[in-house]
Every structure is written in C-alpha cells, then in structure tokens.
C-alpha cells in the first residue's frame, strides 16, 4: 500500500513504509488473498494486453493480477521507492514505476485492465484518483476496486481501535470505511458501474489483532495522533491487541464487509 509523505505525493499514508509496514503488508496480503483472488478470477477475461496494479506497494496484489488475469504486460505503480524495490525483486514478470497514482498522465501506456485494493481509503481526494485512472484507460477497459465498507467486532478493544484509526484518517481527509459510499464517488469520476457488491469476510481475531497492533506502532507516533489521542490510551489499546495476537486473550472474529466494484470508463 501505497502512498506516503514525500515530495512525489500530497497524500499521507498513515501506516508508513518502514520494514514494519512491509511486514504488515505481507500479513494483510495473506489475510485477503482468497477474497481478492476470487474477485479477480470472477472478472478475468482472455486477451488482456496491459494491466495496471494501482498502488502496488511491495507487489502482493501485482502477483495476484499476474496469476489470475495473465496480461501480456503488467505495470505496478506506487509512490514508495522502498516498497517498489521489494516488488521488483518479488515479481520479475511486471514492470514497476514510481508514480503518484492520483496524478495524470501515467508514465506507462494506457491499460485495458486496472486493479486496486485498499488504496482509495488512504487518499484525501479519491475522485481525483479515479479521474486520473480514467485518463489511463482504454475505451472498454475494466477497473476492479476492493475497499472496506465496514470493520466490525464485538470486542471493545477492536471497537476502540476502529474508532481511533477512523478519526485519525478523517483528520487527513480520508475515510476508513470508504466502501460504504464508493458507488457515488466512482459514478461521479468518469466511470460507469458494471457491478457493485458487498462481500463479508470473517477474519481471525489473532491475525487482525497482530495487524492492528503493528499499525499502532506506526501511527501511534504520528503528530496528528498525538494531538488527537491520549498516549496512554494508545498504549493500552496496542497492548490489548498484542495480547489477542499472542493468544493470551480470546476475541471473536472480525467481520469485514468488502465493497467490490467493477467499472468501465463512461
């Protein structure tokens, strides 16, 4: 994932691009591999000439696109040099270019297939990104988007975590649950909907707790987080999540409703 605070982009990537962030992305990729693979496979078609993985990060989604779509050419775009170095090493079949995916023109040929997962949630102006993607698409191209509509748990620690991270992202003009209102953003940004559905995925609480605790270790140091939240509370939430991740405390599965959108240029 995917954009960060450096001169290439004005978007703030709350979860960072450190080695810890890269490990988190590997864990995230494993947790959502099946749902993303099935989504891509359901809309795969033969003869894709050029596919773009938008906000490719270290290449986990690029590998999925390669395996399911099998395009003749595949390009991964991301703003992070650090994450792209891992992608280049791990997915030699693809080309990778450092670029802010909210800005047009793209430094590659137009595409007939585009994919993004958990990217728009980190952008302060997702509509602008979608317009840039329209500019980078051939007539009749297919765009697949997978974003969170809701994250829910019956456990109070998880509930508090989702409140905190949602408030932090809102402070940067972003939306944790962007999938809940993504249809309207897509329709207003140069695309028409082919399909839009919710897929509810139950995630093991230990896996999600590990992910969230890793996140807090990154965004807990964020200047805005320190302004918005009590540092002691952040530590308490992190430690309570770490206890679940270690199996020291039980928690029910997390229910993640994924908005899965298929669109073509209007």
C-alpha positions in Angstrom: 0.0 0.0 0.0 0.9 2.7 -1.2 1.4 6.5 -0.8 3.4 8.3 1.8 4.6 11.7 2.9 7.4 12.7 0.5 7.5 15.2 -2.4 6.0 12.9 -5.0 2.6 12.9 -3.4 0.5 15.1 -1.1 -1.3 12.1 0.3 -0.5 10.9 3.8 -0.1 7.1 4.2 -0.9 6.6 7.8 0.6 3.1 8.0 4.1 4.0 6.8 6.7 2.4 4.5 9.1 1.1 7.1 10.3 -2.6 7.4 7.5 -3.0 10.0 5.0 -1.6 7.5 6.3 -4.0 4.8 5.8 -7.0 7.2 2.3 -5.7 7.9 1.5 -5.6 4.2 2.7 -9.2 3.9 0.3 -10.3 6.7 -2.5 -8.2 5.1 -1.9 -9.9 1.8 -2.1 -13.3 3.3 -5.4 -12.5 5.1 -7.1 -11.2 2.0 -5.5 -13.4 -0.6 -8.6 -15.6 -1.1 -11.2 -12.9 -1.4 -9.1 -10.8 -3.8 -8.1 -13.8 -5.9 -11.7 -14.9 -6.2 -12.8 -11.3 -7.1 -10.2 -11.1 -9.8 -10.9 -14.6 -11.2 -14.6 -13.8 -11.4 -13.9 -10.9 -13.7 -10.9 -12.3 -15.6 -11.2 -12.3 -19.4 -8.8 -13.6 -22.0 -6.6 -11.4 -24.0 -5.8 -8.6 -21.6 -3.0 -6.6 -23.2 -1.9 -4.2 -20.5 -2.9 -4.3 -16.8 -2.0 -1.8 -14.1 -1.8 -2.5 -10.4 -2.6 0.8 -8.8 -0.8 1.5 -5.5 1.0 -1.8 -5.9 3.2 -1.5 -2.8 5.6 -4.4 -2.4 3.9 -6.3 -5.2 1.5 -8.7 -3.4 -1.5 -7.5 -5.5 0.6 -7.4 -8.6 1.4 -11.1 -8.2 -2.4 -11.8 -7.8 -3.1 -9.9 -11.0 -0.4 -11.8 -12.8 -1.7 -15.1 -11.6 -5.4 -14.6 -12.3 -5.6 -12.2 -15.3 -2.4 -13.2 -17.1 -2.0 -10.0 -19.1 0.5 -9.7 -21.8 2.1 -6.7 -20.0 1.7 -5.7 -16.3 2.7 -2.4 -14.7 2.7 -1.7 -10.9 2.6 2.0 -9.9 3.4 3.2 -6.4 4.8 6.3 -4.7 7.2 4.5 -2.4 10.7 3.7 -3.6 11.3 1.3 -0.6 8.2 -0.8 -1.4 8.9 -0.8 -5.1 12.3 -2.3 -4.5 10.6 -5.3 -2.9 8.1 -5.6 -5.7 10.8 -5.5 -8.4 12.6 -8.4 -6.6 9.5 -10.5 -6.0 7.5 -10.1 -9.3 10.0 -10.0 -12.1 7.3 -10.5 -14.7 6.0 -7.0 -14.1 7.4 -3.5 -14.7 7.3 -1.1 -11.8 7.3 2.6 -11.9 7.4 5.2 -9.1 4.4 7.4 -9.6 1.6 9.1 -7.6 -1.5 7.3 -9.0 -3.7 10.3 -8.3 -1.9 12.3 -11.0 -2.3 12.1 -14.7 -0.7 11.3 -17.1 0.7 7.9 -16.0 4.3 7.1 -17.0 3.2 4.0 -18.9 0.9 3.0 -21.8 -2.9 3.1 -21.3 -4.4 0.0 -19.9 -7.4 -2.3 -20.6 -7.4 -3.7 -17.1 -6.8 -1.9 -13.7 -6.9 -3.1 -10.1 -6.7 -1.5 -6.7 -7.1 -2.9 -3.2 -7.3 -0.8 0.0 -5.9 2.3 -1.8 -8.7 4.8 -2.0 -9.2 4.7 1.7 -5.8 6.4 2.0 -6.5 9.3 -0.4 -7.9 12.6 0.5 -9.5 13.0 -2.9 -10.4 9.6 -4.3 -12.5 11.2 -7.0 -9.4 12.9 -8.5 -7.6 9.5 -8.4 -10.5 7.9 -10.3 -10.4 10.6 -12.9 -6.7 10.0 -13.4 -7.4 6.3 -13.8 -10.0 7.0 -16.4 -7.4 9.0 -18.4 -5.1 6.0 -18.2 -7.7 3.6 -19.5 -8.6 2.4 -23.0 -12.3 2.6 -24.0 -14.0 -0.5 -22.6 -11.3 -1.1 -20.0 -12.2 -2.9 -16.8 -11.4 -1.4 -13.4 -11.7 -3.6 -10.3 -11.8 -2.0 -6.8 -11.8 -3.7 -3.4 -12.3 -1.5 -0.4 -13.6 -1.8 3.2 -17.2 -0.8 3.8 -17.3 -1.8 7.4 -15.0 -3.3 10.0 -16.9 -4.7 13.0 -16.1 -6.6 16.1 -18.0 -7.5 19.3 -14.7 -6.9 21.3 -14.4 -3.5 22.9 -10.7 -3.2 22.2 -11.2 -3.7 18.5 -14.1 -1.3 18.5 -12.0 1.4 20.1 -9.2 0.7 17.7 -11.5 1.2 14.7 -12.8 4.5 16.2 -9.3 5.8 16.8 -7.9 4.9 13.3 -11.1 6.2 11.7 -10.7 9.5 13.5 -7.0 9.7 12.5 -7.7 9.1 8.9 -10.6 11.6 8.9 -8.0 14.1 10.2 -6.1 13.6 7.0 -9.3 13.9 4.9 -9.5 10.1 4.4 -12.2 7.5 5.1 -11.6 4.2 6.8 -15.0 2.9 5.6 -14.8 4.4 2.1 -16.5 1.3 0.6 -19.8 2.4 2.3 -20.2 5.3 -0.1 -17.8 4.4 -3.0 -20.5 3.9 -5.7 -21.3 7.6 -5.8 -17.6 8.6 -6.0 -17.0 6.2 -8.8 -20.0 7.4 -10.8 -19.0 11.0 -10.4 -15.5 10.4 -11.6 -15.6 9.3 -15.2 -16.8 5.7 -14.7 -19.9 3.7 -15.1 -20.7 0.7 -12.8 -20.8 -2.8 -14.2 -21.2 -4.4 -10.7 -21.1 -3.4 -7.1 -21.4 -5.9 -4.3 -20.6 -6.4 -0.6 -18.6 -9.5 0.4 -18.4 -10.1 4.1 -15.2 -11.8 5.2 -14.7 -13.1 8.7 -11.1 -12.7 9.8 -9.4 -14.5 12.7 -9.1 -12.1 15.6 -5.5 -13.1 16.3 -4.5 -12.1 12.7 -6.3 -8.8 12.8 -5.0 -8.0 16.3 -1.5 -8.5 15.0 -2.2 -6.3 12.0 -3.7 -3.5 14.2 -1.0 -3.7 16.8 1.6 -3.3 14.1 -0.4 -0.3 12.7 -0.4 1.4 16.1 3.3 1.0 16.4 3.5 3.2 13.2 0.7 5.7 13.5 0.9 6.0 17.3 4.0 8.2 16.6 2.1 10.3 14.1 2.0 14.0 15.1 -1.8 14.2 14.5 -2.4 11.1 16.5 -0.5 12.5 19.4 -2.6 15.7 19.2 -6.0 13.8 18.9 -5.5 11.0 21.3 -4.2 10.3 24.8 -0.8 8.5 24.5 -1.6 6.2 27.4 -4.8 5.0 25.8 -3.0 4.3 22.5 -0.6 2.2 24.5 -3.4 0.3 26.3 -5.2 -0.4 23.0 -1.9 -1.6 21.4 -1.1 -3.9 24.3 -4.6 -5.3 24.5 -4.4 -6.1 20.8 -1.0 -7.6 21.2 -2.4 -9.9 23.9 -5.0 -11.2 21.5 -2.4 -11.7 18.8 -0.3 -13.7 21.2 -3.3 -15.9 22.2 -3.3 -14.6 25.7 -6.8 -13.3 25.4 -9.7 -14.6 23.2 -11.7 -12.4 20.9 -14.4 -13.2 18.3 -13.7 -12.9 14.6 -13.7 -9.5 12.9 -16.4 -9.0 10.3 -15.1 -7.1 7.3 -17.6 -6.1 4.6 -15.7 -5.5 1.4 -17.1 -3.3 -1.4 -16.2 -4.9 -4.7 -16.7 -2.6 -7.7 -16.4 -3.3 -11.4 -16.4 -0.3 -13.6 -15.7 0.8 -17.2 -14.9 4.3 -18.5 -18.0 6.4 -19.0 
